Amino acid sequence: MSGVYIDTGKSSKKKKHDDVVVEQSFAQFYKGAFRLFAQTRSSCSKNLLIWAIGRMDKWNRVTLNKAGRGYFSIDCHIAGGKRYADSTVKNAINELLSIGAMVSMSEDNKRDSVYMVNPHFFWKTKTQRDRYESIKAYINKLKEHEGNQI
């Protein structure tokens, strides 16, 4: 984990100074993001969306193939003691697709399971131009995959 260490000025028995770690990687939540969380029915879907936001690259893409789904399940088990079956995670992905939280970036004939988290609500990098381009790409994918909504 990369981070910025801030010296609190307080001493502790274990080390010379207590440090507060502030992570440098971040994701921004934009207005309206709550609507997506409110529309999700299962706790697996909510957890998957938060997990995907943390794992997505600078273009909001995340890979949820069998290995990716397994990493998510393991992370949930470590963090909260809940392990999800692969079929449950697949259902959560379908739910997130149906409410417009994610869109599949895979071509119909390919099965690489790459998804884009909706950049209208969540964004990882700082540049506004990149976000704008990603929103355009997201909308184009929505047009290709009828049934998804923004």
C-alpha positions as YAML, in Angstrom:
chain: A
units: angstrom
residues:
- id: 1
  name: MET
  ca: [0.00, 0.00, 0.00]
- id: 2
  name: SER
  ca: [1.51, 3.32, -1.00]
- id: 3
  name: GLY
  ca: [0.72, 6.17, 1.29]
- id: 4
  name: VAL
  ca: [1.74, 9.41, 2.85]
- id: 5
  name: TYR
  ca: [2.87, 9.15, 6.45]
- id: 6
  name: ILE
  ca: [1.91, 12.02, 8.73]
- id: 7
  name: ASP
  ca: [3.70, 12.34, 12.05]
- id: 8
  name: THR
  ca: [1.13, 12.99, 14.77]
- id: 9
  name: GLY
  ca: [3.79, 14.19, 17.20]
- id: 10
  name: LYS
  ca: [2.68, 11.67, 19.82]
- id: 11
  name: SER
  ca: [5.06, 9.05, 21.16]
- id: 12
  name: SER
  ca: [4.22, 5.41, 21.60]
- id: 13
  name: LYS
  ca: [5.97, 2.48, 23.22]
- id: 14
  name: LYS
  ca: [6.37, 0.57, 19.97]
- id: 15
  name: LYS
  ca: [7.95, 3.26, 17.82]
- id: 16
  name: LYS
  ca: [9.38, 6.71, 18.14]
- id: 17
  name: HIS
  ca: [6.35, 8.53, 16.70]
- id: 18
  name: ASP
  ca: [2.81, 7.49, 15.84]
- id: 19
  name: ASP
  ca: [2.13, 7.79, 12.13]
- id: 20
  name: VAL
  ca: [-1.18, 8.21, 10.37]
- id: 21
  name: VAL
  ca: [-1.20, 6.60, 6.94]
- id: 22
  name: VAL
  ca: [-3.12, 8.46, 4.25]
- id: 23
  name: GLU
  ca: [-3.51, 6.41, 1.08]
- id: 24
  name: GLN
  ca: [-2.56, 8.14, -2.15]
- id: 25
  name: SER
  ca: [-4.89, 6.13, -4.36]
- id: 26
  name: PHE
  ca: [-8.48, 7.29, -4.22]
- id: 27
  name: ALA
  ca: [-11.76, 7.15, -6.05]
- id: 28
  name: GLN
  ca: [-14.20, 10.01, -6.24]
- id: 29
  name: PHE
  ca: [-17.93, 9.52, -5.70]
- id: 30
  name: TYR
  ca: [-20.06, 11.97, -7.61]
- id: 31
  name: LYS
  ca: [-23.57, 13.21, -6.97]
- id: 32
  name: GLY
  ca: [-26.15, 10.53, -7.64]
- id: 33
  name: ALA
  ca: [-23.94, 7.61, -6.61]
- id: 34
  name: PHE
  ca: [-26.26, 6.88, -3.69]
- id: 35
  name: ARG
  ca: [-29.02, 6.04, -6.17]
- id: 36
  name: LEU
  ca: [-26.98, 3.09, -7.43]
- id: 37
  name: PHE
  ca: [-26.37, 1.80, -3.91]
- id: 38
  name: ALA
  ca: [-30.03, 2.20, -3.02]
- id: 39
  name: GLN
  ca: [-31.07, 0.19, -6.10]
- id: 40
  name: THR
  ca: [-28.87, -2.81, -5.29]
- id: 41
  name: ARG
  ca: [-30.80, -5.56, -3.56]
- id: 42
  name: SER
  ca: [-28.06, -7.83, -2.29]
- id: 43
  name: SER
  ca: [-25.19, -7.18, 0.07]
- id: 44
  name: CYS
  ca: [-22.93, -9.01, -2.39]
- id: 45
  name: SER
  ca: [-23.74, -6.42, -5.08]
- id: 46
  name: LYS
  ca: [-22.99, -3.52, -2.74]
- id: 47
  name: ASN
  ca: [-19.74, -5.13, -1.61]
- id: 48
  name: LEU
  ca: [-18.75, -5.95, -5.19]
- id: 49
  name: LEU
  ca: [-19.33, -2.36, -6.32]
- id: 50
  name: ILE
  ca: [-17.20, -0.94, -3.50]
- id: 51
  name: TRP
  ca: [-14.52, -3.57, -4.14]
- id: 52
  name: ALA
  ca: [-14.53, -2.87, -7.91]
- id: 53
  name: ILE
  ca: [-14.19, 0.87, -7.30]
- id: 54
  name: GLY
  ca: [-11.09, 0.19, -5.22]
- id: 55
  name: ARG
  ca: [-9.63, -2.24, -7.77]
- id: 56
  name: MET
  ca: [-10.44, -0.43, -11.03]
- id: 57
  name: ASP
  ca: [-7.66, 1.04, -13.16]
- id: 58
  name: LYS
  ca: [-7.45, 4.69, -14.17]
- id: 59
  name: TRP
  ca: [-9.99, 4.07, -16.94]
- id: 60
  name: ASN
  ca: [-12.48, 2.54, -14.46]
- id: 61
  name: ARG
  ca: [-11.95, -0.98, -15.81]
- id: 62
  name: VAL
  ca: [-11.93, -4.07, -13.61]
- id: 63
  name: THR
  ca: [-11.52, -7.71, -14.61]
- id: 64
  name: LEU
  ca: [-14.07, -10.06, -13.07]
- id: 65
  name: ASN
  ca: [-13.15, -13.38, -14.61]
- id: 66
  name: LYS
  ca: [-13.14, -16.47, -12.41]
- id: 67
  name: ALA
  ca: [-9.87, -15.41, -10.74]
- id: 68
  name: GLY
  ca: [-11.12, -11.84, -10.17]
- id: 69
  name: ARG
  ca: [-14.34, -13.11, -8.65]
- id: 70
  name: GLY
  ca: [-12.28, -15.40, -6.42]
- id: 71
  name: TYR
  ca: [-10.12, -12.48, -5.22]
- id: 72
  name: PHE
  ca: [-13.30, -10.57, -4.38]
- id: 73
  name: SER
  ca: [-14.69, -13.49, -2.40]
- id: 74
  name: ILE
  ca: [-11.41, -13.93, -0.51]
- id: 75
  name: ASP
  ca: [-11.23, -10.20, 0.28]
- id: 76
  name: CYS
  ca: [-14.80, -10.29, 1.60]
- id: 77
  name: HIS
  ca: [-13.97, -13.31, 3.73]
- id: 78
  name: ILE
  ca: [-10.89, -11.60, 5.18]
- id: 79
  name: ALA
  ca: [-12.59, -8.23, 5.73]
- id: 80
  name: GLY
  ca: [-15.97, -9.36, 7.00]
- id: 81
  name: GLY
  ca: [-16.00, -13.11, 7.43]
- id: 82
  name: LYS
  ca: [-18.46, -13.61, 4.54]
- id: 83
  name: ARG
  ca: [-17.46, -15.76, 1.57]
- id: 84
  name: TYR
  ca: [-19.58, -15.64, -1.58]
- id: 85
  name: ALA
  ca: [-20.09, -18.51, -4.01]
- id: 86
  name: ASP
  ca: [-19.05, -17.83, -7.60]
- id: 87
  name: SER
  ca: [-22.69, -18.02, -8.75]
- id: 88
  name: THR
  ca: [-23.64, -15.35, -6.18]
- id: 89
  name: VAL
  ca: [-20.89, -13.06, -7.48]
- id: 90
  name: LYS
  ca: [-22.06, -13.65, -11.07]
- id: 91
  name: ASN
  ca: [-25.60, -12.67, -10.01]
- id: 92
  name: ALA
  ca: [-24.20, -9.54, -8.35]
- id: 93
  name: ILE
  ca: [-22.39, -8.62, -11.57]
- id: 94
  name: ASN
  ca: [-25.65, -9.02, -13.51]
- id: 95
  name: GLU
  ca: [-27.45, -6.84, -10.99]
- id: 96
  name: LEU
  ca: [-24.80, -4.10, -11.27]
- id: 97
  name: LEU
  ca: [-25.05, -4.29, -15.06]
- id: 98
  name: SER
  ca: [-28.83, -3.99, -14.94]
- id: 99
  name: ILE
  ca: [-28.83, -0.85, -12.76]
- id: 100
  name: GLY
  ca: [-26.09, 0.83, -14.79]
- id: 101
  name: ALA
  ca: [-23.35, 0.69, -12.17]
- id: 102
  name: MET
  ca: [-21.13, -1.19, -14.61]
- id: 103
  name: VAL
  ca: [-21.03, -2.05, -18.29]
- id: 104
  name: SER
  ca: [-19.29, -4.97, -19.98]
- id: 105
  name: MET
  ca: [-16.32, -3.91, -22.08]
- id: 106
  name: SER
  ca: [-15.97, -7.39, -23.62]
- id: 107
  name: GLU
  ca: [-16.92, -8.03, -27.19]
- id: 108
  name: ASP
  ca: [-19.86, -10.40, -27.52]
- id: 109
  name: ASN
  ca: [-17.69, -13.17, -28.96]
- id: 110
  name: LYS
  ca: [-14.94, -12.81, -26.34]
- id: 111
  name: ARG
  ca: [-15.13, -13.93, -22.72]
- id: 112
  name: ASP
  ca: [-12.46, -11.88, -20.93]
- id: 113
  name: SER
  ca: [-14.90, -10.39, -18.38]
- id: 114
  name: VAL
  ca: [-13.68, -6.80, -18.40]
- id: 115
  name: TYR
  ca: [-16.14, -4.29, -16.97]
- id: 116
  name: MET
  ca: [-16.16, -0.52, -16.66]
- id: 117
  name: VAL
  ca: [-17.50, 1.01, -13.46]
- id: 118
  name: ASN
  ca: [-19.81, 3.89, -14.42]
- id: 119
  name: PRO
  ca: [-17.55, 7.00, -14.67]
- id: 120
  name: HIS
  ca: [-20.57, 9.26, -14.34]
- id: 121
  name: PHE
  ca: [-20.68, 8.35, -10.64]
- id: 122
  name: PHE
  ca: [-17.19, 7.04, -9.78]
- id: 123
  name: TRP
  ca: [-13.79, 8.13, -11.05]
- id: 124
  name: LYS
  ca: [-10.26, 7.24, -10.04]
- id: 125
  name: THR
  ca: [-7.92, 9.79, -11.63]
- id: 126
  name: LYS
  ca: [-7.83, 13.54, -11.37]
- id: 127
  name: THR
  ca: [-8.10, 14.68, -14.98]
- id: 128
  name: GLN
  ca: [-11.48, 15.90, -16.11]
- id: 129
  name: ARG
  ca: [-10.72, 15.24, -19.78]
- id: 130
  name: ASP
  ca: [-10.04, 11.55, -19.14]
- id: 131
  name: ARG
  ca: [-13.28, 11.26, -17.19]
- id: 132
  name: TYR
  ca: [-15.18, 12.91, -20.04]
- id: 133
  name: GLU
  ca: [-13.68, 10.46, -22.55]
- id: 134
  name: SER
  ca: [-14.56, 7.52, -20.30]
- id: 135
  name: ILE
  ca: [-18.16, 8.71, -19.97]
- id: 136
  name: LYS
  ca: [-18.37, 8.84, -23.77]
- id: 137
  name: ALA
  ca: [-16.94, 5.30, -24.00]
- id: 138
  name: TYR
  ca: [-19.38, 4.12, -21.34]
- id: 139
  name: ILE
  ca: [-22.35, 5.58, -23.23]
- id: 140
  name: ASN
  ca: [-21.16, 3.97, -26.47]
- id: 141
  name: LYS
  ca: [-21.00, 0.59, -24.73]
- id: 142
  name: LEU
  ca: [-24.51, 1.13, -23.38]
- id: 143
  name: LYS
  ca: [-25.72, 1.65, -26.93]
- id: 144
  name: GLU
  ca: [-24.09, -1.65, -27.94]
- id: 145
  name: HIS
  ca: [-25.50, -3.57, -24.95]
- id: 146
  name: GLU
  ca: [-29.17, -2.67, -24.89]
- id: 147
  name: GLY
  ca: [-30.74, -3.20, -21.50]
- id: 148
  name: ASN
  ca: [-28.18, -1.27, -19.46]
- id: 149
  name: GLN
  ca: [-29.18, 2.14, -18.19]
- id: 150
  name: ILE
  ca: [-27.30, 5.20, -17.02]
...
